[in-house]
Amino acid sequence: MSSTVEVNSRALGRAHLSHLPQRPAVNLSFQDLSYTVQNGKSSKIILRSINGDFRSGQLTAILGPSGAGKSTLLNILAGYRVAGASGTIFTNGEPRDLHQFRKLSRYIMQEDLLQPYITVQEAMMIAADLKLGNGITKEKKLVIAEEIIQLLRLQKARNTATERLSGGERKRISIALELLNNPPVIFLDEPTTGLDDVASSTCVSLLKRVARGGRTVVCSLHTPSARLFAEFDHVYVVAGGRCAYQGTAPGVVPFLKELQLPCPKTYNPADFIIEVSSGEYGSHVDKMVSAVENGKNQRWRTYAIEETPGEQFEEMEIEQLNTGGVEKHNYKHGCSACQQFIVLLKRMLLQTVRNKSYLWLRVGLHLFIGFIVASLFNKMGYDASKTIFNFGFCYACTIAMLYIPMMPVLLAFPTEVQLVKREYFNRWYGLKPYYAALVISRTPATIFFSLLYVVIAYPITSQPMELDRIVMFASTCILIALISESMGTVISSMLNVVNSVFMGPAMSVPLMLLAVYGIGSGDDPLPIVWRLARACSFLRYGIEGLVAAIYGPPRDDLICPDHVDYCEYKNVAYFVKLMGMSGVSFWVDFSVLVCILLAMNLTGYYLLRQRLSPNYAFRAIKVIGNFIKTKMSSYS
C-alpha cells in the first residue's frame, strides 16, 4: 500500500527510477573503426577508420546523408553486426568484451515490433519477470514498471492492447520494456521515423531524461527538425563513411562558419550540415573530415552541457562516472531457464486465448473440412463395395492434417521470428526456453482441433466404433498435425512470409506422392531407391497408422450390399495385402511418427538458432551460396 502511495505522489512531479537495479556508467569510444562488405569478388567500404567518443549521461545523435553509414555504425557499436568490421571499441577506456557488452546494452530497432494481444501493463510485468527474475518481489516489480510508465507518459495507455497503440506510444513502450533492468547503454535506430513533430519531440525529450539518469543513449536519425536537433547533447555526423563532425548541437554552426560555410539564420542546422555532407554545396567533406582529425572541433564538444541550465543527472552518483571497466560487475540474467519457460508459456497461452478471431477461424475451418470429408465418404466404413473409397478417406485425413495446421504457421511465424530476434538479441531469454514454450503452447490447440475433426468425420463415415481403434485413429491424426505444424516452423524459421507460403505446399507435394507410391502393387518389393524415398515421407507412416487402426486384426469381413453382386475387397486381410500393408504394425508407425516429431522440432530449433546467431559452419554455407548465386548472375 505504501508503495502505491509513493508512486502516486511521484506522478505529480517528475518520475524517478529509484527502484531500478544499480548499474555503473559506461562510456563508449572507438578508434580506427572500419567496415567492409563483400559483393562477389568486389568489396565496398562503408566505414573508413573513424574515431568517436560517446559519454554517459549524454543523448547522442548519429546523423548523415542516406547511405553514409550511420545505421551501420550503430549496428557495429551495438554488436548487432560484427563480421566485416575492424578497429577497436572501448568501454570505459578498456577494449570491449562483446559477450559482456551485449548483456549490458540494449538495441531498440526502427520497427516497433511488439507482442500482440497483451496490454502495456501486462507487457511490462512479463518483461519484468524475464529481466529481473525472482530476486525481486512482485510488489517491487510493480513499482519499477509504474515508475517507467510514469517516466515515459504511458499512464493512459496502460490497459490498451499493444496492437492498438499509436506510433508514439509504440515507440515509448519499446523503450520502456528495455529500461526495466536499467541498461547502461541504449541504442536506437531511427526512433522518430513515422512520428509527427509533436510525438518526435516528446520521444526525444524522454530519451534525454533517460540519458540524464546516467545512461549512454545513442540514436541514428535521418532529418531531425531544428527543435529536435537542439535537444541532443552530442552530435556525430557521418559522410561517405568518415566522421565529418563530432561535438555539440549548438557547435555545428560555429564549426561550419570556421570552414567558410555559414549556415543561413532561418535554416535548420541539422539539414544544413547534412546537405553540406552530401555535397550539395560542393566538395567540402574532405575539409570537414580534416578539421575533425586536426581537432578543430574539440572546443565545441562541451559547449552544450555547460550552457544548458537546470539539467542535472538524476539518480546518478558521481562515483558511478569514475568506475572502471564493466567486466567486474555481474550482469547475469536474473531469471533461470525454467522460470523463463514458465513466463513465456503463460504469455503465449494468454495470447492464444485472446486471439479469438483466429481461434474461431480454426474452429470453423475444421468443422467445414470435417463435414466436407464426412459427406464425401458417408457410410463407407463397412461397405465392402467401397473399400477403395474408404482408403481414400484415410488419405484425405492425412492431407487435412497436413495443410490445416501448417499454413497458419507459414503465415505467422516469420513475423514472430522478427519479434524473437529483438528480444533474444536484447537478452530477454534463452532460445531453449522460448522454443520449448512455443511447442508446448501450440500443442493443446492442435490436439483439440484435430479431435474436433475426428469427432465429425469418423462416425459419419461409419468407421468401427471400437475404443481402441478410435484412439489409434485419433492419435495418428494428432501426430500428423503436430509434425505438420513443426514442419511449418522449420520452413518459416529461415524464410519470409512469401517464400514460406510458397515453399510449404511445394515441399508437401512430394511427401503426398511418396505416401501412396506402390499402393495396389501388393507385397511386391519396390526398388530400394523408392523404398528409401518413401520412408522419408511421414505421411506414409500416417496412412499406414490409419489403415492399421481401421483394418488391423481382429476385423471381420466387410458387409457387401444386397444390390451388389460381388465385392472383391470384402476380406479385410486381402485388401490390406493388396495395398502393400500386410506387414504393417500400428505401434511401429506410431513410434516412427513420434521420432519424426522430435526430429522436426530439433531441426526447427537448430535453424532458428542459426537464424539468430549462426555458427561458422552455417556462415560458410551461406557464403558459398552467395558466391554461387553471384557466379550464376554474372554468367546470365
KOLLODO-339743 format. One line per field, with one value per residue (C-alpha): residue number from 1; chain; x, z, y. Coordinates in Angstrom, 3 decimals. Example, Ala and Ser with C-alpha at 12.3 -4.5 7.8 and 13.67 -1.06 7.14 Angstrom:
# KOLLODO-339743
n = [1 2]
chain = [A A]
xx = [12.300 13.670]
zz = [7.800 7.140]
yy = [-4.500 -1.060]
END
This chain:
# KOLLODO-339743
n = [1 2 3 4 5 6 7 8 9 10 11 12 13 14 15 16 17 18 19 20 21 22 23 24 25 26 27 28 29 30 31 32 33 34 35 36 37 38 39 40 41 42 43 44 45 46 47 48 49 50 51 52 53 54 55 56 57 58 59 60 61 62 63 64 65 66 67 68 69 70 71 72 73 74 75 76 77 78 79 80 81 82 83 84 85 86 87 88 89 90 91 92 93 94 95 96 97 98 99 100 101 102 103 104 105 106 107 108 109 110 111 112 113 114 115 116 117 118 119 120 121 122 123 124 125 126 127 128 129 130 131 132 133 134 135 136 137 138 139 140 141 142 143 144 145 146 147 148 149 150 151 152 153 154 155 156 157 158 159 160 161 162 163 164 165 166 167 168 169 170 171 172 173 174 175 176 177 178 179 180 181 182 183 184 185 186 187 188 189 190 191 192 193 194 195 196 197 198 199 200 201 202 203 204 205 206 207 208 209 210 211 212 213 214 215 216 217 218 219 220 221 222 223 224 225 226 227 228 229 230 231 232 233 234 235 236 237 238 239 240 241 242 243 244 245 246 247 248 249 250 251 252 253 254 255 256 257 258 259 260 261 262 263 264 265 266 267 268 269 270 271 272 273 274 275 276 277 278 279 280 281 282 283 284 285 286 287 288 289 290 291 292 293 294 295 296 297 298 299 300 301 302 303 304 305 306 307 308 309 310 311 312 313 314 315 316 317 318 319 320 321 322 323 324 325 326 327 328 329 330 331 332 333 334 335 336 337 338 339 340 341 342 343 344 345 346 347 348 349 350 351 352 353 354 355 356 357 358 359 360 361 362 363 364 365 366 367 368 369 370 371 372 373 374 375 376 377 378 379 380 381 382 383 384 385 386 387 388 389 390 391 392 393 394 395 396 397 398 399 400 401 402 403 404 405 406 407 408 409 410 411 412 413 414 415 416 417 418 419 420 421 422 423 424 425 426 427 428 429 430 431 432 433 434 435 436 437 438 439 440 441 442 443 444 445 446 447 448 449 450 451 452 453 454 455 456 457 458 459 460 461 462 463 464 465 466 467 468 469 470 471 472 473 474 475 476 477 478 479 480 481 482 483 484 485 486 487 488 489 490 491 492 493 494 495 496 497 498 499 500 501 502 503 504 505 506 507 508 509 510 511 512 513 514 515 516 517 518 519 520 521 522 523 524 525 526 527 528 529 530 531 532 533 534 535 536 537 538 539 540 541 542 543 544 545 546 547 548 549 550 551 552 553 554 555 556 557 558 559 560 561 562 563 564 565 566 567 568 569 570 571 572 573 574 575 576 577 578 579 580 581 582 583 584 585 586 587 588 589 590 591 592 593 594 595 596 597 598 599 600 601 602 603 604 605 606 607 608 609 610 611 612 613 614 615 616 617 618 619 620 621 622 623 624 625 626 627 628 629 630 631 632 633 634 635 636]
chain = [A A A A A A A A A A A A A A A A A A A A A A A A A A A A A A A A A A A A A A A A A A A A A A A A A A A A A A A A A A A A A A A A A A A A A A A A A A A A A A A A A A A A A A A A A A A A A A A A A A A A A A A A A A A A A A A A A A A A A A A A A A A A A A A A A A A A A A A A A A A A A A A A A A A A A A A A A A A A A A A A A A A A A A A A A A A A A A A A A A A A A A A A A A A A A A A A A A A A A A A A A A A A A A A A A A A A A A A A A A A A A A A A A A A A A A A A A A A A A A A A A A A A A A A A A A A A A A A A A A A A A A A A A A A A A A A A A A A A A A A A A A A A A A A A A A A A A A A A A A A A A A A A A A A A A A A A A A A A A A A A A A A A A A A A A A A A A A A A A A A A A A A A A A A A A A A A A A A A A A A A A A A A A A A A A A A A A A A A A A A A A A A A A A A A A A A A A A A A A A A A A A A A A A A A A A A A A A A A A A A A A A A A A A A A A A A A A A A A A A A A A A A A A A A A A A A A A A A A A A A A A A A A A A A A A A A A A A A A A A A A A A A A A A A A A A A A A A A A A A A A A A A A A A A A A A A A A A A A A A A A A A A A A A A A A A A A A A A A A A A A A A A A A A A A A A A A A A A A A A A A A A A A A A A A A A A A A A A A A A A A A A A A A A A A A A A A A A A A A A A A A A A A A A A A A A A A A A A A A A A A A A A A A A A A A A A A A A A A]
xx = [0.000 2.811 4.470 1.292 1.073 4.715 4.192 1.069 2.873 5.663 3.185 2.529 6.114 8.898 9.088 12.139 13.706 14.833 13.947 15.864 18.923 22.050 24.421 27.774 28.062 29.562 31.450 31.737 34.569 36.068 39.244 40.026 36.632 36.133 33.521 33.696 31.068 31.865 29.890 31.258 34.841 34.457 34.154 32.671 33.993 31.151 33.139 36.679 38.805 36.546 37.000 34.441 33.573 30.033 29.700 27.408 24.665 24.524 21.989 23.957 22.659 24.341 23.474 24.385 23.057 21.396 23.997 26.622 26.940 25.137 22.968 25.998 27.930 25.049 24.796 28.526 28.584 25.594 27.261 24.363 26.755 30.262 31.530 33.442 34.240 37.737 39.151 38.841 35.802 36.338 34.067 35.303 38.709 39.197 38.778 35.191 34.253 31.438 29.820 29.777 28.746 25.678 24.463 24.537 23.391 20.016 19.211 15.776 15.223 13.445 10.386 8.405 7.596 5.552 3.966 0.242 -2.840 -1.344 -1.758 1.012 0.835 0.978 3.868 5.792 5.190 6.103 9.308 9.995 9.608 12.014 14.594 14.524 13.722 12.539 15.213 12.826 9.351 6.249 5.379 8.738 8.374 5.033 6.709 9.511 7.023 4.897 7.881 8.865 5.259 5.144 8.529 7.510 3.959 2.130 -0.433 -3.427 -2.351 -1.578 -4.704 -4.533 -3.514 -0.189 -1.629 -3.960 -1.263 -0.386 3.016 4.386 3.048 4.559 7.948 7.691 6.650 9.568 11.883 10.066 10.464 14.237 14.549 13.291 16.706 18.365 20.792 23.761 23.848 20.824 20.974 18.004 17.717 15.637 13.452 11.446 10.632 6.896 6.120 4.757 6.663 4.934 5.406 9.028 9.726 8.136 10.148 13.480 12.750 12.048 15.244 17.133 15.647 16.635 20.197 20.305 19.822 23.423 22.902 24.645 21.864 22.850 20.351 20.652 18.473 17.616 16.463 15.606 13.857 15.681 13.820 14.744 18.324 18.742 17.738 20.838 23.920 26.302 26.178 28.201 27.966 28.954 29.658 30.908 31.904 34.032 33.448 32.572 31.745 31.519 30.581 27.561 24.446 24.990 28.583 27.584 27.018 30.320 32.192 30.852 31.421 35.122 35.248 33.738 30.345 27.961 24.536 21.617 19.876 16.489 17.914 17.847 21.484 20.837 19.560 22.438 25.234 23.623 23.341 26.965 27.994 26.103 27.928 25.073 27.305 30.420 33.073 33.569 33.602 37.386 37.695 35.265 36.974 40.368 39.070 37.781 41.069 43.067 40.970 39.403 36.022 37.302 36.122 32.518 32.355 31.384 29.550 26.008 26.422 27.958 25.342 22.262 20.810 18.952 19.823 21.298 21.798 19.018 19.796 23.427 26.127 29.480 31.366 29.396 31.103 34.504 34.019 36.480 35.750 32.492 33.898 33.906 30.184 27.707 25.240 23.985 20.387 18.066 15.760 16.623 15.795 12.923 11.475 11.841 9.943 7.080 6.786 6.935 4.434 1.978 2.420 1.906 -1.168 -2.624 -2.043 -3.614 -6.748 -7.161 -6.765 -10.431 -10.838 -8.076 -9.479 -12.963 -11.499 -9.757 -12.941 -14.934 -12.311 -12.064 -15.853 -16.128 -13.404 -14.697 -18.228 -16.992 -14.835 -17.581 -20.124 -17.842 -17.177 -20.535 -21.205 -18.340 -16.596 -18.480 -19.433 -17.375 -18.178 -16.495 -13.395 -11.115 -13.041 -12.640 -8.904 -9.306 -10.899 -7.699 -5.672 -7.964 -7.494 -3.712 -3.974 -6.317 -3.974 -1.049 -2.297 -4.636 -2.033 0.892 -0.475 -1.125 2.446 3.839 1.917 2.528 5.906 8.159 6.782 7.244 10.892 11.426 9.991 12.177 15.185 14.702 14.002 16.728 19.366 18.458 18.889 15.291 15.550 17.410 16.337 15.784 13.116 11.459 11.280 10.087 7.331 6.411 5.979 4.093 1.780 0.708 0.133 -3.204 -4.925 -3.624 -4.814 -8.234 -8.825 -7.603 -10.036 -12.791 -12.175 -12.075 -15.282 -17.099 -15.519 -15.025 -18.617 -20.337 -18.175 -19.207 -15.769 -15.606 -16.820 -14.330 -12.491 -9.025 -9.452 -10.832 -7.865 -5.373 -7.040 -7.224 -3.668 -2.330 -4.198 -2.849 0.729 0.414 -0.952 1.843 4.512 2.956 2.953 6.603 7.376 5.843 8.130 11.188 10.354 9.331 12.223 14.569 12.279 9.998 6.221 6.087 8.782 7.389 3.879 5.371 7.848 5.446 2.912 5.689 7.517 4.252 3.574 6.464 5.506 1.927 3.028 5.566 2.991 0.865 3.647 3.343 -0.281 -2.094 1.029 0.552 3.601 5.863 9.094 9.827 13.286 15.466 15.697 11.935 11.615 14.147 12.412 9.033 10.479 11.303 7.622 5.971 2.598 3.348 3.551 0.416 -1.579 -0.254 -1.263 -4.793 -5.197 -3.917 -6.347 -9.353 -8.481 -5.968 -6.765 -9.028 -11.526 -14.471 -15.253 -16.988 -20.672 -21.476 -24.712 -27.635 -27.762 -24.103 -23.409 -19.753 -17.472 -13.815 -12.446 -14.847 -12.000 -10.038 -6.776 -6.830 -7.434 -4.604 -2.254 -3.228 -2.422 1.060 0.484 0.119 3.130 2.253 2.305 0.472 2.908 5.897 4.292 3.293 6.849 8.320 5.904 6.935 10.609 9.905 8.081 11.077 13.492 11.366 11.281 15.042 15.568 13.327 15.258 18.604 17.578 16.102 19.311 21.321 18.990 19.608 23.282 24.828 27.920 30.935 29.697 26.351 28.045 30.322 27.325 25.718 28.914 29.198 25.542 26.032 29.170 27.301 24.415 26.832 28.527 25.221 24.032 27.325 27.064 23.475]
zz = [0.000 0.879 -2.465 -4.289 -2.350 -3.086 -6.803 -6.904 -5.159 -7.678 -10.535 -9.518 -10.227 -12.342 -12.448 -10.854 -11.320 -7.763 -7.584 -10.661 -10.228 -9.942 -12.923 -13.466 -16.072 -19.391 -21.683 -25.225 -27.585 -30.779 -32.816 -36.469 -36.919 -40.453 -42.109 -45.467 -47.243 -49.877 -53.111 -55.011 -55.982 -55.284 -51.897 -50.698 -47.800 -45.682 -42.762 -43.129 -39.951 -37.897 -34.247 -31.686 -28.023 -26.602 -22.944 -20.203 -19.284 -22.814 -25.604 -28.809 -32.377 -35.360 -38.478 -42.117 -45.666 -46.879 -47.429 -45.364 -42.912 -39.811 -39.362 -39.990 -37.297 -34.855 -35.632 -35.105 -31.834 -30.585 -31.569 -33.919 -36.861 -36.293 -39.428 -41.719 -39.006 -37.862 -35.338 -31.566 -29.445 -25.803 -22.781 -20.020 -21.690 -21.925 -25.014 -25.270 -24.345 -26.856 -24.910 -21.742 -23.591 -25.079 -21.571 -20.505 -23.717 -25.438 -29.093 -29.988 -33.690 -36.099 -36.425 -33.188 -33.102 -30.001 -28.764 -29.693 -27.551 -24.287 -22.637 -21.865 -18.157 -18.870 -21.298 -18.645 -15.965 -18.289 -19.259 -15.567 -14.749 -17.550 -16.904 -13.112 -12.128 -8.712 -6.831 -6.737 -5.236 -7.347 -5.426 -6.257 -9.907 -9.954 -8.563 -11.140 -14.000 -12.667 -12.424 -16.028 -17.224 -15.466 -16.893 -20.472 -20.063 -20.807 -17.989 -20.318 -22.420 -19.586 -20.273 -24.059 -26.158 -27.905 -31.396 -30.743 -29.666 -31.689 -33.303 -30.492 -27.823 -29.583 -29.642 -25.963 -24.856 -26.871 -24.836 -21.588 -21.972 -22.319 -19.305 -16.817 -15.814 -16.194 -19.081 -19.033 -22.845 -25.140 -28.947 -31.035 -34.806 -36.240 -33.111 -34.698 -38.001 -38.654 -35.871 -36.249 -34.927 -31.539 -30.975 -32.144 -29.775 -26.885 -27.688 -27.869 -24.675 -22.859 -24.222 -22.892 -19.434 -19.676 -20.578 -17.674 -15.391 -16.142 -19.304 -22.652 -25.223 -28.910 -31.750 -35.510 -37.148 -40.699 -40.802 -37.366 -37.073 -35.563 -32.272 -32.091 -33.096 -30.224 -27.705 -28.369 -26.208 -28.667 -32.466 -34.660 -38.412 -40.892 -44.524 -47.007 -44.206 -42.473 -39.480 -40.699 -37.282 -33.659 -30.942 -29.523 -31.421 -30.830 -32.008 -35.548 -36.819 -35.430 -36.745 -40.272 -40.066 -39.381 -42.560 -44.541 -44.675 -42.899 -42.116 -43.007 -39.901 -40.880 -41.801 -39.744 -38.744 -38.996 -42.561 -43.464 -42.209 -43.863 -47.165 -46.884 -46.109 -49.139 -51.457 -52.347 -51.761 -53.308 -52.151 -48.548 -46.911 -47.030 -45.399 -42.620 -42.043 -41.919 -39.384 -37.176 -37.387 -36.630 -33.530 -34.665 -33.264 -29.827 -28.307 -29.371 -27.512 -24.068 -25.135 -24.816 -21.396 -19.990 -21.470 -20.708 -17.421 -14.890 -16.336 -13.650 -13.714 -11.893 -9.646 -10.720 -8.116 -9.001 -8.194 -10.863 -13.524 -12.189 -12.359 -14.430 -16.889 -16.808 -16.547 -12.738 -12.490 -12.520 -15.374 -15.096 -16.201 -13.207 -14.499 -14.783 -17.874 -16.063 -14.957 -18.479 -19.820 -17.362 -18.076 -21.846 -21.726 -19.782 -22.279 -25.294 -23.825 -22.949 -26.497 -27.913 -25.795 -26.624 -30.372 -30.619 -34.332 -35.177 -32.823 -34.277 -37.772 -36.923 -35.377 -38.471 -40.813 -39.006 -38.876 -42.567 -43.702 -41.327 -42.720 -46.332 -45.922 -43.966 -46.698 -49.471 -47.706 -45.974 -44.569 -46.452 -43.456 -43.507 -47.208 -48.930 -52.354 -51.468 -49.636 -52.062 -51.374 -47.639 -48.181 -49.886 -46.642 -44.778 -47.363 -47.169 -43.390 -43.765 -46.295 -43.985 -41.020 -43.217 -44.565 -41.919 -39.087 -41.355 -43.289 -40.312 -39.102 -42.542 -42.455 -38.845 -37.735 -39.982 -38.146 -34.825 -35.752 -36.045 -32.547 -31.198 -32.924 -30.992 -27.630 -27.970 -29.016 -26.018 -23.715 -22.561 -22.545 -23.930 -27.118 -25.496 -23.038 -25.828 -28.260 -25.584 -24.599 -28.266 -28.863 -25.615 -26.063 -29.558 -28.714 -26.780 -29.539 -32.238 -30.298 -29.694 -33.336 -34.575 -32.236 -33.422 -36.973 -35.961 -33.891 -37.014 -39.774 -38.015 -37.026 -40.111 -42.380 -40.344 -39.179 -36.499 -33.193 -31.028 -28.391 -29.178 -32.912 -32.259 -30.010 -32.578 -35.398 -33.394 -32.063 -35.593 -36.853 -33.933 -34.616 -38.313 -37.346 -34.829 -37.336 -39.999 -37.587 -36.774 -40.474 -40.953 -38.191 -39.869 -43.189 -41.852 -39.384 -42.298 -44.880 -45.125 -45.452 -49.260 -49.623 -46.719 -48.182 -51.489 -50.065 -47.658 -50.204 -52.737 -50.274 -49.320 -52.832 -52.902 -49.409 -50.562 -53.703 -51.890 -49.230 -51.742 -54.027 -54.628 -53.490 -55.322 -56.198 -53.313 -51.409 -54.477 -53.386 -54.796 -55.942 -52.973 -54.090 -53.990 -50.715 -49.128 -50.645 -49.370 -45.914 -45.802 -46.030 -42.623 -44.405 -45.373 -41.718 -41.090 -43.733 -42.502 -38.962 -40.057 -42.115 -39.201 -36.878 -39.128 -40.724 -38.313 -36.872 -35.461 -38.007 -39.527 -43.219 -44.508 -45.431 -49.117 -50.003 -51.348 -54.651 -55.398 -56.903 -55.915 -53.519 -54.328 -51.198 -48.706 -46.946 -44.920 -44.889 -48.686 -49.126 -46.745 -48.599 -51.942 -50.544 -49.686 -45.936 -44.796 -42.503 -41.039 -37.274 -35.768 -32.878 -35.227 -37.286 -34.106 -32.777 -36.074 -36.103 -32.557 -33.576 -36.659 -34.457 -32.136 -35.078 -36.731 -33.541 -33.071 -36.681 -36.175 -33.045 -34.816 -37.835 -35.637 -33.605 -36.809 -37.963 -34.751 -34.123 -36.933 -36.245 -38.526 -40.497 -41.191 -42.192 -44.546 -46.239 -46.640 -48.112 -50.587 -51.544 -52.144 -54.194 -56.415 -56.776 -57.818 -60.366 -61.892 -62.167 -63.801 -66.414 -67.199]
yy = [0.000 2.363 1.656 2.657 5.904 6.602 6.031 8.179 11.023 10.879 11.048 14.658 15.636 14.222 10.433 8.837 5.423 4.876 1.186 0.020 -2.222 -0.065 -0.185 1.522 4.246 3.102 5.465 4.144 5.053 3.620 4.021 3.245 1.637 0.318 -1.843 -3.601 -5.692 -8.290 -8.412 -11.374 -10.593 -6.885 -5.211 -1.940 0.129 1.514 2.994 4.332 4.366 6.615 7.598 8.697 9.072 8.725 9.692 8.507 10.975 12.405 11.916 11.323 11.601 9.948 11.973 11.749 11.538 8.352 5.661 7.458 4.557 5.857 2.748 0.545 2.406 1.958 -1.754 -2.293 -0.370 -2.351 -5.633 -6.411 -6.601 -7.951 -9.705 -7.358 -4.797 -3.874 -1.431 -1.194 -0.355 0.640 0.657 2.950 3.066 -0.717 -2.935 -4.103 -7.651 -8.178 -11.021 -8.928 -5.771 -7.412 -8.166 -4.527 -2.811 -2.761 -2.157 -0.730 -1.295 1.013 -1.214 -1.172 -4.878 -5.683 -8.869 -8.683 -9.371 -8.140 -4.747 -2.280 -3.125 -6.867 -6.412 -4.501 -7.129 -10.018 -8.206 -7.525 -11.240 -12.155 -9.451 -9.177 -12.770 -13.916 -11.990 -9.020 -9.264 -8.797 -5.626 -4.067 -5.097 -3.284 -0.179 -0.364 -0.803 2.062 4.403 3.728 4.105 7.473 8.489 7.696 9.047 5.821 6.108 6.482 3.501 1.071 -1.051 -0.769 -3.774 -3.236 -3.669 -0.692 1.762 4.833 5.239 7.384 5.040 2.038 3.747 4.645 1.160 -0.258 1.960 1.240 -2.521 -2.162 0.162 -2.417 -3.735 -0.329 -0.960 1.460 1.694 2.089 2.186 3.341 3.076 5.956 6.435 9.285 7.563 7.527 10.014 13.529 16.532 16.545 12.806 13.036 15.907 14.017 10.896 12.757 14.704 11.457 9.920 12.916 12.364 8.715 9.738 12.177 9.185 8.182 6.140 6.312 6.817 6.736 7.315 7.290 9.959 10.870 14.509 15.917 19.255 22.225 21.759 18.071 18.780 21.251 18.554 16.440 16.817 15.249 15.003 12.656 13.275 10.544 11.419 8.849 6.516 9.188 11.423 14.922 16.376 15.337 17.746 19.516 20.529 24.294 23.837 22.840 26.394 27.817 24.785 25.257 29.011 28.452 26.373 29.254 27.500 29.905 28.499 30.840 32.179 30.756 27.360 24.159 23.423 19.678 19.981 22.274 20.023 17.000 18.896 20.015 16.429 15.131 17.578 19.921 22.969 21.497 19.068 20.101 16.674 16.357 19.768 18.764 15.418 17.107 19.634 16.844 14.948 18.096 18.714 21.985 20.972 19.985 23.276 22.546 19.225 20.575 23.706 22.359 20.769 23.930 26.243 24.137 25.413 23.320 19.928 17.714 13.989 12.105 9.134 9.135 9.423 10.984 7.830 5.969 8.061 7.106 3.342 1.380 -1.388 -3.309 -6.795 -6.794 -6.174 -9.023 -8.819 -12.364 -12.798 -12.663 -15.382 -19.069 -21.123 -22.849 -19.512 -18.131 -21.144 -20.623 -16.878 -17.369 -20.228 -18.072 -15.243 -17.490 -19.186 -15.778 -14.557 -17.729 -17.399 -13.699 -14.198 -15.113 -14.382 -16.849 -19.491 -19.187 -19.318 -22.592 -23.956 -23.059 -24.464 -27.807 -28.091 -27.246 -29.641 -32.325 -32.181 -31.999 -35.112 -36.884 -36.119 -37.339 -40.678 -41.027 -44.555 -46.190 -47.728 -51.065 -51.067 -53.803 -52.346 -49.049 -50.225 -48.390 -45.181 -45.711 -45.901 -42.523 -41.317 -42.195 -40.346 -37.315 -37.254 -37.130 -34.273 -32.331 -32.848 -31.782 -28.469 -27.041 -26.884 -25.958 -22.983 -20.626 -21.228 -20.365 -17.090 -16.039 -17.396 -15.220 -12.174 -13.948 -14.547 -10.784 -10.340 -13.122 -11.581 -8.334 -9.956 -12.577 -10.033 -7.867 -10.877 -11.240 -15.030 -18.001 -19.738 -23.144 -21.915 -19.942 -22.842 -25.262 -22.810 -22.339 -26.069 -26.693 -23.687 -24.761 -28.417 -28.200 -26.214 -28.575 -31.614 -30.048 -29.111 -32.485 -34.220 -31.882 -33.068 -36.742 -36.475 -35.289 -37.366 -40.717 -41.648 -40.168 -42.313 -45.415 -46.437 -49.185 -47.742 -49.578 -47.572 -48.888 -48.210 -44.726 -43.910 -45.205 -43.268 -40.020 -40.277 -40.806 -37.737 -35.694 -36.768 -35.881 -32.453 -31.829 -32.852 -30.628 -27.703 -28.346 -28.626 -25.177 -23.873 -25.419 -23.759 -20.343 -20.077 -19.327 -17.684 -14.666 -14.928 -15.051 -17.695 -19.730 -19.860 -20.986 -23.482 -25.212 -26.511 -27.181 -29.441 -31.161 -32.441 -34.986 -36.132 -36.747 -38.632 -40.792 -41.643 -43.583 -44.782 -48.524 -48.715 -51.518 -53.499 -55.903 -57.096 -56.987 -55.292 -51.855 -50.731 -49.829 -46.188 -45.699 -47.563 -45.225 -42.208 -43.390 -43.917 -40.184 -39.225 -39.020 -39.126 -42.728 -43.729 -41.702 -43.586 -46.916 -45.963 -45.009 -48.195 -50.281 -48.514 -49.239 -52.586 -54.083 -57.541 -58.710 -57.353 -59.267 -59.214 -56.120 -56.103 -56.448 -54.560 -56.598 -54.701 -55.553 -58.985 -59.306 -57.369 -58.049 -56.392 -57.908 -59.681 -57.122 -59.093 -59.408 -55.676 -54.725 -57.082 -55.543 -52.087 -53.367 -53.001 -56.602 -56.404 -53.009 -52.572 -49.606 -49.257 -49.205 -46.424 -44.583 -44.784 -43.557 -40.610 -39.685 -39.822 -37.687 -35.158 -34.918 -34.654 -31.949 -29.872 -30.233 -29.165 -26.149 -25.187 -25.574 -23.485 -20.781 -20.647 -20.318 -17.558 -15.619 -16.448 -18.507 -20.607 -20.788 -23.802 -22.167 -18.909 -20.826 -22.450 -19.032 -17.553 -20.437 -19.975 -16.259 -16.993 -19.479 -17.025 -14.259 -16.529 -17.597 -13.988 -12.931 -15.716 -14.832]
END
